[in-house]
Amino acid sequence: MKMIKRTFLSAAMLACAGAFVPAHAEEALRIGLIATYSGPYADYGRQFDAGVALYLKEHGGKIAGRKVEIVKKDTAGPAPDAAKRFAQELVVRDKVKVLTGLDFSPNAYAVGAIATQAKVPTIVMNAASSAITSSSPYVARLSFTVQQVTDPMARWMLKQGVKEAYTVVADYASGQDAETAFKKAFTAGGGKVVGEVRTPMSNPDFSAYVQRIKDGKPQAVFFFFPSGVMPPAFLKVWKERGMDEAGIKLFATGEATDDSFLEATGDVALGLVTSHHYSYAHPSAKNRKFVKDFEAQFGTAMRPNYFAVTAYDAMAAIDLALAKTQGDVSGDKIMEALKGLAFESPRGPVEIDSATRDIVQTVYIRKTERAGGKLVNAEFDKFDRVKDPAKEGS
C-alpha cells in the first residue's frame, strides 16, 4: 500500500513539474513553405530548401529552442489558385504557425487573403511586386522589391551620362513594377525613355524585339526578366545581333545574372552591369562563411543565390521575432516583433520597416566578370539603406 501511495505521489509530482514547462517548448514549430519544386523554375524551391536547411543545421534544427518541421507545397510556378488552396491546407490541416516561401508575386497575393483570415504570419522569401505587403497586415517581406533594385540602376545610369534608354520587361506584375520604377527615376533625373516593350512570359522570340531596338538606335537598354530561362535567351540574341558593336549599352536588374544560372548563361553575360541586393561574390566575412558552409553541405554544383540567402534570413527573422515574443507564436505578436527587426545578413545589413513590413537594405551595382575561373557578379558601387520607392514616405 505504501509503495502504491509513493508511486502515485511521484506521478503527481512529475505532473505538477510538467505544468511549469511551457507547452510550446515540447511541440515542434511547424512552418509551411509554398514554392516551386517542379517545372522550369524548380531551382527556386531547391534554393529555398538549401537556405532553410543551412540555418537549421547551424542552430541544431531548432528555432527559439523548438524543433522545426517544414511542410512543403509545390505550386510548379505562378499558380495563385493552387497557392491559396495550399495555404488553407497548411493552416487548417497541418496547423502551421508561419507561412513562407512564395517565389512568384501572384502566389503571394493569393496567400495574403488566407494570412489575414487566419491571422498567420507570412514571410515572403522572394515575390517582389511592391504591393504585396499592403495586401495583408500579416505579411512581411525579407527579399526585395523589383522597384527597390530598379530605381538605383536608373539613377546610376544617369550618373554615367546615359540620357536615353529603351525598356524591355516581362509582361507580369514584377515586370510592370520594373518598367514603372525605371521610367519614374530616369525621367526625374532628366533622362528620356525612347521606347518600351513588354514581352510574354512563355516562349518569347526576342529576335524581333532586339531588331526593333537596333533600328531605333537608343543610347541604352534596361531590361527585366525573372531569373531562369528568359535572361540567357535574351542575352544570346543581343550578342548575335551585334548590339554591343552597334554601340547600344545594356543594363538590367540582378535576375539577369542570377548566381544559380550564371555559369550556364555563359560568356554572353560578361560585362553586363546589374543592380541587386545579393551576390555570391559579396566580400563580407559573413557571406564568405555562408558560401563556405553552403558548399560544404550541398557541394559546389549548386551555387547559393538570392533565394537561398533570403530563405536563410527568413529563418533568422522568425528566430529573432520569437526571442522577442518569448516563444509566443500568435500572429499579432510575431508581426509586432518583426517590425523594425534589424540584423546582419550574408548580403549585408537588413531591416524590416516598421510602417510597411518591407525590407530595407543595400542595393549593389555589379559587373559580370571572370574571377578564379568562375563567372561572378563583382560589386563595385552601392546605394545604402534603400527602401521600396513605391512606399517612400510611408
C-alpha positions as CSV (number, residue, x, y, z in Angstrom):
1,M,0.0,0.0,0.0
2,K,2.9,2.4,0.9
3,M,4.5,1.5,-2.5
4,I,1.3,2.3,-4.4
5,K,0.9,5.6,-2.5
6,R,4.5,6.5,-3.1
7,T,4.2,5.8,-6.8
8,F,1.0,7.9,-7.0
9,L,2.7,10.8,-5.3
10,S,5.7,10.5,-7.6
11,A,3.4,10.6,-10.6
12,A,1.6,13.6,-9.2
13,M,4.8,15.5,-8.5
14,L,6.0,14.8,-12.1
15,A,2.7,16.0,-13.4
16,C,3.0,19.2,-11.4
17,A,6.6,19.7,-12.6
18,G,5.4,19.3,-16.2
19,A,2.9,22.1,-15.6
20,F,5.8,24.5,-15.4
21,V,7.2,23.5,-18.8
22,P,5.6,25.7,-21.5
23,A,3.5,23.6,-23.9
24,H,5.2,25.2,-26.9
25,A,8.6,24.1,-25.7
26,E,7.5,20.5,-26.3
27,E,5.9,21.0,-29.6
28,A,7.7,21.3,-33.0
29,L,7.3,24.6,-34.7
30,R,5.5,23.9,-38.0
31,I,6.3,26.2,-40.9
32,G,4.5,25.9,-44.2
33,L,6.7,26.6,-47.3
34,I,4.9,27.2,-50.6
35,A,7.3,27.3,-53.5
36,T,8.1,25.9,-57.0
37,Y,9.7,22.5,-56.9
38,S,8.9,21.2,-60.4
39,G,8.9,22.7,-63.9
40,P,11.3,25.2,-65.4
41,Y,11.6,27.2,-62.1
42,A,12.2,24.2,-59.8
43,D,15.6,25.7,-58.8
44,Y,13.7,28.3,-56.8
45,G,12.4,25.7,-54.4
46,R,15.8,24.0,-54.2
47,Q,17.5,27.2,-53.2
48,F,14.8,27.9,-50.6
49,D,15.3,24.5,-49.1
50,A,19.0,24.9,-49.0
51,G,18.9,28.2,-47.2
52,V,16.4,26.9,-44.6
53,A,18.5,23.7,-44.1
54,L,21.7,25.7,-43.6
55,Y,20.2,27.9,-41.0
56,L,18.7,25.0,-39.1
57,K,21.9,23.0,-39.2
58,E,23.7,25.9,-37.7
59,H,21.1,26.1,-34.9
60,G,20.7,22.4,-34.1
61,G,17.5,22.1,-36.1
62,K,15.8,24.5,-33.7
63,I,14.3,27.9,-33.7
64,A,13.7,29.6,-30.3
65,G,14.5,26.3,-28.6
66,R,11.9,24.4,-30.6
67,K,12.4,21.7,-33.2
68,V,11.2,22.8,-36.6
69,E,9.1,20.9,-39.1
70,I,8.9,22.3,-42.6
71,V,5.8,21.3,-44.5
72,K,6.3,21.9,-48.3
73,K,3.9,22.5,-51.1
74,D,4.7,22.7,-54.8
75,T,2.9,25.3,-57.0
76,A,5.0,24.3,-60.0
77,G,5.3,28.0,-60.9
78,P,3.0,31.0,-60.8
79,A,-0.4,29.4,-59.8
80,P,-2.3,31.7,-57.4
81,D,-5.3,29.3,-57.1
82,A,-3.0,26.5,-56.0
83,A,-1.1,28.7,-53.7
84,K,-4.3,29.8,-51.9
85,R,-5.5,26.3,-51.6
86,F,-2.2,25.1,-50.2
87,A,-2.1,27.9,-47.7
88,Q,-5.5,26.9,-46.5
89,E,-4.5,23.3,-46.1
90,L,-1.3,24.2,-44.3
91,V,-3.2,26.4,-41.8
92,V,-6.3,24.2,-41.2
93,R,-5.0,20.6,-41.6
94,D,-1.2,20.9,-41.0
95,K,-1.6,23.5,-38.2
96,V,1.4,25.6,-39.3
97,K,2.2,28.6,-37.3
98,V,4.1,30.5,-40.0
99,L,3.7,30.6,-43.8
100,T,6.7,31.3,-46.0
101,G,8.3,30.7,-49.4
102,L,6.3,32.4,-52.1
103,D,8.6,32.8,-55.1
104,F,6.0,34.4,-57.6
105,S,4.1,37.6,-56.8
106,P,0.7,36.2,-58.0
107,N,1.1,33.4,-55.4
108,A,2.0,35.8,-52.7
109,Y,-1.1,38.0,-53.3
110,A,-3.3,34.9,-53.2
111,V,-1.9,33.7,-49.9
112,G,-2.3,37.2,-48.3
113,A,-6.1,36.6,-48.1
114,I,-5.5,33.4,-46.1
115,A,-2.9,35.1,-43.9
116,T,-5.4,37.8,-43.0
117,Q,-8.3,35.4,-42.3
118,A,-6.3,33.0,-40.2
119,K,-4.0,35.7,-38.6
120,V,-1.0,33.6,-39.6
121,P,2.3,35.5,-40.1
122,T,3.6,35.1,-43.6
123,I,7.2,35.9,-44.6
124,V,7.9,36.4,-48.3
125,M,11.1,34.8,-49.4
126,N,11.1,36.2,-53.0
127,A,7.9,37.6,-54.5
128,A,8.9,41.1,-55.5
129,S,5.8,43.1,-56.5
130,S,5.6,46.3,-54.4
131,A,2.1,46.0,-53.1
132,I,2.4,42.5,-51.6
133,T,2.9,43.7,-48.0
134,S,0.0,46.1,-48.4
135,S,-2.3,43.1,-49.2
136,S,-2.3,41.8,-45.6
137,P,-1.2,43.1,-42.2
138,Y,0.1,39.6,-41.6
139,V,2.7,39.7,-44.5
140,A,6.3,40.8,-44.1
141,R,9.0,40.6,-46.8
142,L,12.6,39.5,-46.3
143,S,13.6,39.5,-50.0
144,F,13.4,42.7,-52.1
145,T,11.0,44.6,-54.4
146,V,11.7,45.0,-58.1
147,Q,11.3,48.7,-57.7
148,Q,13.8,48.7,-54.9
149,V,16.6,47.4,-57.2
150,T,15.4,49.1,-60.4
151,D,15.4,52.7,-59.1
152,P,19.1,52.7,-58.1
153,M,20.0,51.4,-61.6
154,A,18.2,54.2,-63.3
155,R,19.9,56.8,-61.0
156,W,23.3,55.1,-61.6
157,M,22.9,55.1,-65.4
158,L,22.2,58.9,-65.3
159,K,25.4,59.4,-63.3
160,Q,27.3,57.7,-66.2
161,G,25.9,60.1,-68.7
162,V,23.1,57.9,-70.1
163,K,20.3,60.2,-71.2
164,E,18.2,58.0,-73.5
165,A,17.0,54.4,-72.7
166,Y,14.7,51.8,-74.1
167,T,12.9,49.4,-71.6
168,V,12.2,45.7,-72.1
169,V,10.3,43.8,-69.4
170,A,8.4,40.6,-69.0
171,D,4.7,41.3,-69.0
172,Y,3.6,40.5,-65.4
173,A,3.3,42.3,-62.1
174,S,7.0,42.5,-61.4
175,G,7.9,43.4,-64.9
176,Q,5.4,46.3,-64.9
177,D,6.9,47.4,-61.5
178,A,10.4,47.5,-63.1
179,E,9.1,49.5,-66.0
180,T,7.3,52.0,-63.7
181,A,10.3,52.4,-61.3
182,F,12.8,52.8,-64.1
183,K,10.8,55.3,-66.0
184,K,10.0,57.4,-62.9
185,A,13.6,57.6,-61.6
186,F,15.1,58.0,-65.1
187,T,12.8,60.8,-66.2
188,A,13.0,62.6,-62.8
189,G,16.8,62.8,-63.3
190,G,16.5,64.3,-66.8
191,G,16.6,61.1,-68.8
192,K,14.2,60.1,-71.6
193,V,12.6,56.7,-72.2
194,V,12.5,56.4,-76.0
195,G,10.7,53.0,-76.3
196,E,9.0,50.4,-74.2
197,V,8.4,46.7,-74.8
198,R,6.6,44.1,-72.7
199,T,7.3,40.5,-73.7
200,P,5.2,37.4,-72.9
201,M,6.4,35.1,-70.1
202,S,6.1,31.9,-72.2
203,N,8.5,31.2,-75.1
204,P,9.1,34.8,-76.3
205,D,11.0,35.2,-79.6
206,F,13.4,38.0,-78.7
207,S,14.7,38.4,-82.3
208,A,12.1,40.9,-83.5
209,Y,12.2,42.9,-80.3
210,V,16.0,43.2,-80.4
211,Q,16.0,44.1,-84.1
212,R,13.4,46.9,-83.4
213,I,15.7,48.3,-80.7
214,K,18.7,48.1,-83.0
215,D,16.8,50.0,-85.7
216,G,15.8,52.7,-83.1
217,K,19.4,53.2,-82.1
218,P,18.8,54.2,-78.4
219,Q,21.8,55.1,-76.3
220,A,21.0,52.2,-73.8
221,V,18.5,49.5,-72.9
222,F,17.3,48.5,-69.5
223,F,15.7,45.1,-69.1
224,F,14.0,43.0,-66.5
225,F,13.1,39.3,-66.7
226,P,12.6,36.7,-63.9
227,S,15.7,34.7,-63.3
228,G,15.9,31.4,-65.1
229,V,15.3,30.7,-68.8
230,M,14.5,34.2,-70.1
231,P,17.7,36.3,-69.5
232,P,20.1,33.9,-71.2
233,A,17.9,33.7,-74.2
234,F,17.7,37.5,-74.5
235,L,21.4,37.9,-73.9
236,K,22.2,35.4,-76.7
237,V,20.1,37.2,-79.2
238,W,21.6,40.5,-78.1
239,K,25.1,39.2,-78.9
240,E,24.0,37.5,-82.1
241,R,22.5,40.8,-83.4
242,G,25.7,42.7,-82.7
243,M,24.2,45.2,-80.3
244,D,27.4,45.9,-78.5
245,E,29.1,46.6,-81.8
246,A,26.2,49.0,-82.6
247,G,27.2,51.0,-79.5
248,I,24.0,50.3,-77.5
249,K,24.7,49.8,-73.8
250,L,22.8,47.2,-71.9
251,F,21.8,47.2,-68.2
252,A,19.5,45.1,-66.0
253,T,18.5,44.0,-62.6
254,G,20.3,41.1,-60.9
255,E,17.8,38.5,-62.1
256,A,19.6,38.6,-65.4
257,T,22.7,37.2,-63.9
258,D,21.3,35.1,-61.1
259,D,24.2,33.3,-59.4
260,S,22.4,30.0,-59.7
261,F,22.2,30.2,-63.5
262,L,25.3,32.3,-64.2
263,E,27.7,29.6,-65.3
264,A,25.0,28.1,-67.5
265,T,24.3,31.5,-69.0
266,G,28.0,31.7,-70.0
267,D,30.1,34.4,-71.7
268,V,27.1,36.2,-73.1
269,A,26.7,37.7,-69.6
270,L,30.3,39.1,-69.5
271,G,30.4,42.8,-68.9
272,L,26.7,43.2,-68.1
273,V,26.1,45.8,-65.4
274,T,23.3,44.9,-63.0
275,S,21.7,46.2,-59.8
276,H,20.7,43.8,-57.0
277,H,20.8,43.1,-53.2
278,Y,23.0,39.9,-53.2
279,S,25.9,38.5,-55.0
280,Y,27.6,35.1,-54.3
281,A,30.9,37.2,-54.5
282,H,29.8,39.7,-51.8
283,P,33.1,40.2,-49.9
284,S,31.8,40.3,-46.3
285,A,33.1,37.8,-43.7
286,K,29.5,36.7,-43.0
287,N,28.9,35.9,-46.7
288,R,32.3,34.1,-47.1
289,K,31.2,31.9,-44.2
290,F,27.8,31.4,-45.7
291,V,29.2,30.3,-49.0
292,K,31.8,28.1,-47.4
293,D,29.1,26.3,-45.2
294,F,26.7,26.1,-48.2
295,E,29.3,24.4,-50.4
296,A,30.3,22.1,-47.6
297,Q,26.7,21.0,-47.1
298,F,25.5,20.9,-50.7
299,G,28.6,20.7,-52.8
300,T,29.8,23.2,-55.4
301,A,27.4,22.2,-58.2
302,M,24.6,24.4,-56.8
303,R,25.8,28.0,-56.1
304,P,23.8,29.9,-53.5
305,N,21.8,32.7,-54.9
306,Y,19.5,35.4,-53.5
307,F,16.7,32.8,-53.0
308,A,18.9,30.8,-50.6
309,V,20.1,33.9,-48.7
310,T,16.5,35.2,-48.2
311,A,15.4,31.7,-47.0
312,Y,18.3,31.7,-44.6
313,D,17.4,35.2,-43.4
314,A,13.7,34.3,-43.1
315,M,14.6,31.6,-40.6
316,A,16.8,34.2,-38.7
317,A,13.9,36.7,-38.6
318,I,11.5,34.1,-37.2
319,D,14.1,33.1,-34.6
320,L,14.7,36.7,-33.6
321,A,11.0,37.5,-33.5
322,L,10.2,34.5,-31.3
323,A,13.0,35.6,-29.0
324,K,11.2,38.9,-28.6
325,T,7.8,37.3,-28.0
326,Q,9.4,34.8,-25.6
327,G,8.1,31.9,-27.8
328,D,4.5,33.2,-28.3
329,V,3.5,32.2,-31.8
330,S,0.3,34.2,-32.1
331,G,0.1,36.1,-35.4
332,D,-0.2,39.5,-33.9
333,K,2.7,39.1,-31.5
334,I,5.0,37.8,-34.2
335,M,4.1,40.5,-36.7
336,E,4.7,43.2,-34.0
337,A,8.1,41.6,-33.2
338,L,9.1,41.6,-36.9
339,K,8.5,45.4,-37.2
340,G,11.8,47.2,-37.0
341,L,13.8,44.0,-36.7
342,A,17.4,44.6,-37.9
343,F,20.3,42.1,-38.3
344,E,23.4,41.3,-40.4
345,S,22.7,39.1,-43.4
346,P,25.2,37.4,-45.8
347,R,24.0,40.2,-48.2
348,G,24.8,43.0,-45.7
349,P,22.7,44.8,-43.1
350,V,18.9,44.4,-43.4
351,E,15.9,45.8,-41.6
352,I,12.1,45.3,-41.7
353,D,10.5,48.7,-42.0
354,S,8.1,49.2,-39.0
355,A,5.5,51.0,-41.1
356,T,5.4,48.9,-44.3
357,R,6.8,45.5,-43.1
358,D,9.0,45.6,-46.1
359,I,12.8,45.1,-46.4
360,V,15.3,48.0,-46.2
361,Q,18.8,47.0,-47.5
362,T,21.8,47.9,-49.6
363,V,21.5,47.7,-53.3
364,Y,24.7,47.0,-55.2
365,I,25.9,47.8,-58.7
366,R,27.8,44.8,-60.1
367,K,29.5,43.8,-63.3
368,T,29.7,40.2,-64.6
369,E,33.4,39.2,-64.7
370,R,35.6,36.1,-64.6
371,A,37.3,35.6,-61.2
372,G,39.2,32.4,-60.3
373,G,37.8,30.8,-63.4
374,K,34.2,31.5,-62.4
375,L,31.7,34.0,-63.7
376,V,30.7,36.3,-60.8
377,N,28.8,39.5,-60.1
378,A,31.5,41.7,-58.9
379,E,30.2,44.6,-56.8
380,F,31.8,48.0,-57.4
381,D,29.2,50.6,-56.2
382,K,26.2,50.7,-53.8
383,F,23.2,52.5,-52.5
384,D,22.8,52.2,-48.8
385,R,19.5,51.7,-46.8
386,V,17.2,51.6,-49.9
387,K,13.5,51.3,-49.2
388,D,10.9,50.4,-51.8
389,P,10.5,53.7,-53.7
390,A,6.8,52.8,-54.2
391,K,6.4,53.2,-50.4
392,E,8.7,56.2,-49.8
393,G,7.1,58.5,-47.3
394,S,5.1,55.6,-45.7
